[in-house]
């Protein structure tokens, strides 16, 4: 599958056969099965598993574990797994991990709760002084975040009990260029040795918008780069994006992982340019481009006045302890 052109840190797909003459393609091994693709390069083994939408039995099991209804399209068996063989470090993106980060229960300060655009007007029509319409009978339901907002950044595979951690995340030094994701390297026309898109879930929010989480990875001769993007659109209310970017240079010593986490949010009318064609609003890349183009004071601090804890950003670095 060929990736679409990303907005800020991804580039169009280029086959390894059109590599720049200045970049040597390292020895690597690709393997493929009906539902997974893998690459082994240097000390790394990377596997992307992409499967059909979960069946009823799998959905029932996952819903029982989570305690709230699943998104309409749940890809419960989809995963991205990274393994660094010489250190034993493993990192994964999984659907159940992402959904476990969705708030289960009453939404509180920082959860970024959202109401549909017509909720307040509907309630006023039913409860206003002049209203003669009876309130409908309701059945109590267990509350959860119906937008499936998640700030999931992936998770590390735990080792044996009592083992020292292979790596610890620390805040990056903003004055150290080695602690930042190098844009110049990612935008070079280097060959792509491996690329995968792994959807974890998607939901149309009862025709009130869209919520989805998609993982993308590309492996180049010098590095690999991951973008995990959660995108939320609630029609006539707000837009929200939460990105996790992970970068590793094969030349780093000791082996180091850079993780950048960022969140943006804006009211619906702030996001929407004046136009008749609303089709771009269904494109997560378009939404992210507009949100990231807004002043950070508005999109990463004020947001849509939901006080969502995912706003803002940070960069962390982990150095792997080679055995």
N, C-alpha and C positions, 0 to 999 in steps of 0.2 A: 504494500500500500504506500502511495506517495503522500507525504504530508503537505498540507496547505502552507502557504507562506505565513509565517508568524509575524506578529506586529513589531516586536521590539528586540527579541533576543534569539529568535529562530530564523533560519534562512531556508529558502526553497531546497528541496531534495536534489542531490547530485549523486549520481552513481559513482562508486569507487573507481570505475574505469576512466573517469575524466579527472583524475586527481591532478592537482597542480604539480608541476615537475619539481617544485621546491620541497614538497612534502613526501617523505618516504612512508609507504604503507607498511605497517608492522605485520608480522606474522599473526594471523588470527584464524579461528575456525568457526564457521557458521553451521548450525544444525537447525532442523525444522521438523515439526510433527504437525498433525492436523490442527492442533489448538495451541501451539507454542512455537516460539522462535528463540534461539539462543546464540550468543557469541562468547567465545573465549579469546581474550586478548590480554597480553602481559599477565598480570596476576589476577585478572578479573574474570568472573563468570557471571553473565547477565542473561536473564531469561524473562521474556514477556509472554504471558499466557492470556490468550483472548478466546473466550468461549461465548456461546449463545446466551441469551437472557436466561436467568435461573428458572428452573421448572417449579411447579407448585410445591413439591416436597421440599426442595431446597429453600424456597421462600418461607414456607411454614416454619422450618427449623431456625432460619435466621431471625424471623420475626419473633419467635418465642424467646430467642436469646436477647434481642434488643428491647422488646417490650413496647414497640410502636409499629404502625403500619409501614411497609417498605415503599420506596419510590416505585413508580409504575414500571420503569425499566431498571431492574437490578441485575447487574452482572456479577453474581456472587462468587464465581470461580475465576474471575480475572485478577491477575496479580502481575506486579513487576518485582523481580528479586535481583538484588545485587549481592555478590559474594566476593570478598577479597581473600584469596586462598591463604596467603602467607601470614595474615593476621587472624583469620577466622571471623572477621567482621561481616555481618549480614544486615542488609537493610531491605525493607519490603514496603510496597504499597498494596493494600488489599481493600476490598469492598467492605468487609465487616469492620475493619479498622477505621475506615472513613465514616461509616454510619454510627459507630460507637462514640464518635466525637460530636454527633448531633444531640442537642439538648433533649433529654427525656424527662418530662415533668414541667411544672409551671416555669415560664420564662422569667428570669430575674435580671437585675441590672447587669449590663455587659453582654447579655445573650443576643441583643440586637433583634428583638421581637418585631414582627411585621404583621399588619392587618391588611386585608385586601382593600382596594381603593373604595369600594362601595360600603364597607362595613359600618362606618360611623353614620352615613346617611340612612342606611337601612335601620340601624338601631334608633336613630332619632325619629324616623317615621313610625316606629312601633311604640316608642315611650314618650313622645312629646306630649305637651298639655292638650293639644287639639286632636290627638290620635284616638280613633275609636276602633282601631284594628287590634285584635287580641294577639298576644305573643304566642307563637307556636309552642306546642309541647316539645320538650327536648329530652334527650337521653344522655345522662352524664357519660363522658368519654375521658379516657386518660389523656392528659395534655402532653404535647410534645411539640417540637419546632416543625411546623408543617412545611416550612421552606427548605428543610434539610440542610441548613447552613452548617458547614463544617470547617474548622481550621486545622484539619488533619494535615500533617507534614510527612506522613510515612512513619515507620517505626523500626527500631532495631530488633533483630532477632536475639532473644536472650540466650546466654550461654549456660553452662552448667552452674548449679547452685554453688556459691562460694568462690566462683572464678572472679578474678579482677576484670573490670570492664576493659574491652579492647580499645575503646575510645570514649572521650568525654567532650561534649560540646561546650565551647566557651565563646563569649562575644568577640567578634572580630575587632582588630585594631584599625580604626578608620584611617589612620595615617600610614598603614602598611599596604602597599599595592598588592602584595601577595595574598591579602585577605579579602580581595574583591574578585568577583567574576569578571574575567577579562573579555570585554566586548570585542576588542580587536581580533582576538582569536576566534570567537564564535561567528563573526561576520566574514571571515576569510572564506574564499571559495575552495575549502578543503573537501576531500571526498567524504562521503558518508558510508561508513563500514556497516552500520546497523541502524535501523530506524523502526520504531513501533509506536502505535497509538493504542492505549488501553483504557476504554471507558469503564468507569466503575458504577455510575448510576445516572439516571436522568428521570425527571418528572415534569409534567406539564402543569402541576399545581392547580388541578381542577379548572383548567382553562383560564387561569389567572396569571400566567407567565411561564417561566421555565427555570429549572434548577438542574445543574449537571456538574459532574466531576470527571475530568479527562486527564490522563497521564500521557505525556509524550517523552520519548527518550531518543537521543541520537548519539552514536559513537563515532568519533573521528579518529584519525591517526594519533592525535596528541592528547585527546581528552574525551570525556563523555559529559553530556548535559541533559538534565531532566527538568521538565516543566510540568508541575501538577497544578491544574487550574480549576478552581470552583467558580462557577458563574451563576448568578441569580438575577432574574428579572421578574419583578412583580408589577404587572401592568398598572400604570397611573400612580405608582407609589415610589419605587426605587429600583436602582441597579446596584449590584454588589459583586466584587471580584476578590478572590483570595488566591494568591500564587505562592507556590513553593518551588524555588529553583535550586537545583543541586548540581555542583560542578566539581569535577576532579581532573587534575592534570596528571597524566601518566608519568611525568618527569618529577613530580613533587617528592621531596625527601625530607623527613619521613612522609609516607603517603598521607595526603591531606584532603579533606572533603570540605567544601564551602557550601553552606546552606543559607539562602536568602529567602526570607518570608515577608510578604507584603499584602496589605489589604486596603481596598478602596471602596467607596460607597458614595452615591449621589442621589438626590431626588430625581424622579422620572423626568420632570420638565427641565431639569438642568442637563440631563444626558441627551435629550432629544433635539437634534438640529431641526431647523424649520425645513420640512420636506414632506412631500406627499407619499413617497415610498417608505414604508415602515419596515420593509424586509430586513435591512441591516440590523434591526434590533433583535433579530433571532440569531445573530452571529456572535458567539462569545468573543471572537477576536476584535470585532468592531466595538463591542461594549467595552472591552479592556482598553482598547486604543483611546476611546473618548475619556474614560475614567482617568487613565494615567496621564492624559493631556491636560487635565484640570489642575489648578494650583493645589499643591499638597495640603495647604491650610484648609481648603474646602473638602477635598476628597479623602484625606487621610486623618483629619482631626475632627472637622465638623460632620462630615458625611451626610447622612440623611436624618440626623438628629435621633438615631436609635441608640447611641452610646455603645455600639458594638465593639467588643474587645478586640476584634480582628483588625481594626483600623491601624494604620501605621506600618512600621516594618523594622526588621532587624537582620543582621548578618552574623552567622555563627560559623565557627571552624572546628573541625575535629581532626586530630592527628592519630592515625592508626598505629597501634603498637604491634610491630612485626614480631612474630615468635622467634 
